[in-house]
Amino acid sequence: MEAMVESLSALAHPQRLEIFRLLMRRYPDAVSAGEIAAILDVPGSTLSVYLSSLRHAGLLSQTRQGRSLLYRADVNRAAKVIGYLRDDCCRGRPEMCASPDTLSEKESAVGDTPFSVLFICTGNSARSIIAETILRDHAGDRFTAYSAGTKPRSELNPFAVALLEGKGHDVSGSRAKTVAEFQGPDAPKLDFVFTVCDRAANEECPPWPGQPISGHWGMVDPVTATGTEAEKKLAFQQTYAGLRNRIAVFTALPLDSLDRKSLQRAVDDIGDTEIAR
């Protein structure tokens, strides 16, 4: 009981809750204090107090990398807090607290094939387009792939287009799209939503209808690569390889038989790899 009170008290503050929500969106990434301060516009001294409170409540872990302190959400503690609210506080009224996803954790977490997957980055001009194309062309009929941007560009990145065409992909029908296209009443039902850039994961986003499995597979932005044309092309090649490897692991999962908890853990494990970061 005492541990639950401490965790709930730590979250009962607007900015501490905002920090925790950001780190949950970025999970499994560990994010530096400086980056958190910049994203949320919180003074460093104030942020230090908030992070200490969240750590003391068991909601965050802290590691050191060189001279930087990195923070990561503790999803196990988050699950315990949610479980406490559901199982203890809702005792006697399960119909008010249980969602379809919690009624039977042994049921498959996703619907019938094909599984619908949405990849999100900021501009929807490179990383998410590459991921959509790889899944669409290499996963057969098991998946329907989409991509979108939180602030989509007007056209696709020419290096991304040249890379995909050079690998035999048809991108003639590809275009930059906004996430709003996938959030309305006529939007396709999504089984999975993956952010593939940190900036998109940092942004507030309304809950997805149907509560699809979500994950953060942050990749270095090849668009920011500098140097010669060959060096820029190499950055896009590395992004393609990293996304292809992650998608290969994802599509090999036994999606029909995994419950939601197991599937979420598998998706997080894929995002926790250091491929092309």
C-alpha positions in Angstrom: 0.0 0.0 0.0 2.8 2.5 1.0 4.6 1.9 -2.3 1.4 2.5 -4.3 0.6 5.7 -2.4 4.2 6.9 -3.1 3.9 6.2 -6.9 0.4 7.8 -7.1 1.6 10.8 -5.2 4.6 11.3 -7.5 2.2 11.2 -10.5 -0.2 13.6 -8.9 1.6 16.7 -10.2 1.2 18.1 -13.7 4.9 18.4 -14.6 6.0 15.1 -13.0 3.2 13.3 -14.8 4.3 15.0 -18.1 7.8 13.8 -17.6 6.6 10.2 -16.9 4.3 10.3 -20.0 7.2 11.5 -22.2 9.5 8.7 -21.0 6.7 6.2 -21.5 6.3 7.4 -25.1 10.1 7.1 -25.6 10.3 3.7 -24.0 12.6 1.7 -24.3 14.9 4.7 -24.8 16.8 6.2 -21.9 16.6 9.9 -22.3 19.1 12.5 -20.9 18.0 15.1 -18.4 19.1 17.8 -20.8 16.9 16.5 -23.5 13.9 16.1 -21.2 14.4 19.7 -20.0 14.6 21.0 -23.6 11.5 19.0 -24.8 9.3 20.1 -21.8 10.9 23.5 -21.3 11.6 22.8 -17.6 14.5 24.5 -15.8 17.3 22.1 -15.0 17.1 22.6 -11.2 13.4 22.1 -11.2 13.7 19.0 -13.4 16.2 17.5 -11.0 13.7 17.7 -8.2 11.0 16.1 -10.3 13.2 13.3 -11.5 14.4 12.6 -8.0 10.8 12.3 -6.8 9.8 9.9 -9.7 12.9 7.8 -9.1 12.2 7.6 -5.3 8.7 6.4 -6.2 10.2 3.6 -8.4 8.8 5.0 -11.6 12.1 5.8 -13.3 15.6 4.2 -13.5 18.8 6.3 -13.8 22.0 5.3 -15.5 25.1 7.3 -16.4 26.6 7.6 -19.8 29.8 9.6 -19.7 28.9 12.9 -18.1 25.2 12.5 -18.8 22.5 11.0 -16.6 19.9 9.0 -18.6 16.4 8.3 -17.4 14.1 5.5 -18.4 10.5 4.7 -17.4 10.0 1.6 -15.3 7.2 -0.1 -17.1 7.0 -2.9 -14.5 6.2 -0.3 -11.7 3.7 1.4 -14.1 2.0 -2.0 -14.6 1.8 -2.6 -10.9 0.2 0.8 -10.3 -2.4 0.1 -13.0 -3.0 -3.3 -11.7 -3.5 -2.0 -8.2 -6.1 0.5 -9.4 -7.9 -2.1 -11.5 -7.8 -5.1 -9.1 -7.9 -3.4 -5.7 -9.6 0.0 -6.1 -12.2 -1.4 -8.5 -13.0 -4.5 -6.4 -16.6 -5.3 -6.7 -17.1 -3.2 -9.8 -14.9 -4.9 -12.5 -17.3 -3.8 -15.3 -16.4 -0.2 -14.6 -12.6 -0.7 -14.6 -11.9 -3.5 -17.0 -11.4 -2.9 -20.7 -11.5 -5.6 -23.4 -7.7 -5.8 -23.2 -7.7 -6.7 -19.5 -10.6 -9.1 -19.4 -8.5 -12.0 -20.7 -4.8 -11.5 -21.0 -4.5 -14.9 -22.6 -6.4 -13.9 -25.7 -4.5 -12.9 -28.8 -3.7 -9.2 -28.7 -4.5 -8.4 -32.3 -7.3 -9.2 -34.7 -7.5 -11.3 -37.8 -4.9 -11.0 -40.6 -3.9 -8.9 -42.4 -2.5 -7.0 -39.5 -2.5 -3.2 -39.9 0.7 -1.3 -39.1 1.3 2.4 -39.0 4.8 3.9 -38.9 5.1 7.5 -37.7 7.9 10.1 -38.0 7.8 13.8 -38.1 8.0 14.6 -41.8 6.8 11.2 -43.3 9.4 11.8 -46.0 12.1 9.2 -45.2 12.2 6.8 -42.2 8.5 6.1 -42.0 8.1 5.8 -45.8 11.1 3.4 -45.9 9.5 1.3 -43.1 6.1 1.2 -44.8 7.7 0.2 -48.1 9.8 -2.6 -46.5 6.9 -4.1 -44.6 4.5 -3.8 -47.6 7.0 -5.5 -50.0 8.6 -8.1 -47.8 5.8 -9.4 -45.5 3.5 -10.9 -48.0 -0.3 -10.7 -47.3 0.0 -10.8 -43.5 0.3 -7.1 -43.1 -1.2 -3.8 -44.4 1.4 -1.1 -44.0 0.8 2.6 -43.6 2.9 5.6 -42.7 2.3 9.2 -41.6 3.9 12.3 -40.2 3.1 14.6 -37.3 4.2 17.5 -39.5 4.4 15.9 -43.0 6.5 17.5 -45.7 5.1 18.3 -49.1 7.2 15.7 -50.9 9.2 12.6 -50.2 13.0 12.9 -49.6 14.8 12.4 -52.9 17.5 10.3 -51.3 14.8 8.0 -49.8 13.0 7.6 -53.1 16.3 6.8 -55.0 17.3 4.3 -52.3 13.9 2.5 -52.5 13.8 2.5 -56.2 17.4 1.2 -56.4 16.3 -1.8 -54.2 13.5 -2.6 -56.5 10.6 -1.0 -54.6 7.7 0.7 -56.4 7.1 4.0 -54.6 5.0 5.6 -57.4 2.0 5.6 -55.1 3.7 6.8 -52.0 3.0 10.2 -50.5 3.5 12.1 -47.3 0.4 11.9 -45.1 -0.7 13.4 -41.7 -1.5 11.3 -38.7 -4.9 12.9 -38.7 -5.8 10.6 -41.7 -5.6 7.6 -39.3 -7.5 9.0 -36.3 -10.9 9.8 -37.8 -14.1 7.7 -37.7 -13.3 6.4 -41.3 -9.7 5.6 -40.6 -8.5 2.0 -40.9 -8.4 -0.1 -37.7 -4.8 -0.3 -36.6 -3.2 -3.3 -34.8 0.3 -1.7 -34.4 1.6 1.9 -34.2 5.4 2.5 -34.3 7.2 5.8 -34.0 10.5 5.6 -35.8 11.9 9.0 -34.8 12.4 10.6 -31.3 10.7 13.9 -32.2 7.5 12.2 -33.1 7.5 10.2 -29.9 8.2 13.4 -27.9 4.9 14.9 -29.2 1.6 14.6 -27.6 -0.7 12.3 -29.5 -4.4 11.4 -28.7 -5.0 7.8 -27.8 -5.5 5.6 -30.8 -9.0 4.0 -31.3 -9.0 0.4 -30.4 -5.7 0.6 -28.3 -3.3 -0.9 -30.9 0.0 -2.2 -29.6 2.5 0.7 -29.8 6.2 0.9 -29.8 9.1 3.3 -30.2 11.7 2.2 -32.8 13.7 5.5 -32.9 16.2 5.7 -35.8 18.8 8.3 -36.5 17.4 10.8 -39.1 19.3 10.2 -42.4 18.1 13.6 -43.7 20.4 15.3 -41.2 23.5 13.6 -42.6 26.2 15.9 -43.8 29.2 15.5 -46.0 29.6 14.2 -49.5 26.7 12.8 -51.5 28.2 9.3 -50.9 28.1 9.9 -47.2 24.5 11.0 -47.3 23.6 8.0 -49.3 25.3 5.8 -46.8 23.2 7.3 -44.0 20.0 6.2 -45.9 21.5 2.8 -46.5 22.0 2.4 -42.8 18.5 3.5 -42.0 17.1 1.0 -44.5 19.2 -1.8 -43.1 18.2 -1.0 -39.5 14.5 -0.9 -40.3 14.7 -4.0 -42.4 16.3 -5.9 -39.6 13.7 -4.8 -37.0 10.8 -5.5 -39.3 12.2 -9.0 -40.0 12.3 -9.7 -36.3 8.8 -8.3 -35.9 7.2 -10.3 -38.8 8.7 -13.5 -37.4 6.8 -13.1 -34.1 3.9 -15.6 -33.6 1.4 -12.8 -33.6 -1.7 -15.1 -33.5 -0.7 -16.8 -30.3 0.9 -14.0 -28.2 -1.2 -12.2 -25.5 -1.0 -8.5 -25.2 1.6 -8.4 -22.5 3.9 -10.8 -24.3 3.5 -9.0 -27.6 4.2 -5.6 -26.0 7.3 -6.9 -24.4 8.5 -8.3 -27.7 7.9 -5.0 -29.5 9.8 -3.1 -26.8 12.7 -5.6 -27.1 12.9 -4.9 -30.8 13.1 -1.2 -30.1 15.7 -1.7 -27.5 18.3 -2.9 -30.0 21.1 -0.6 -31.0 20.5 -1.0 -34.8 21.5 2.2 -36.7 20.8 4.5 -33.8 
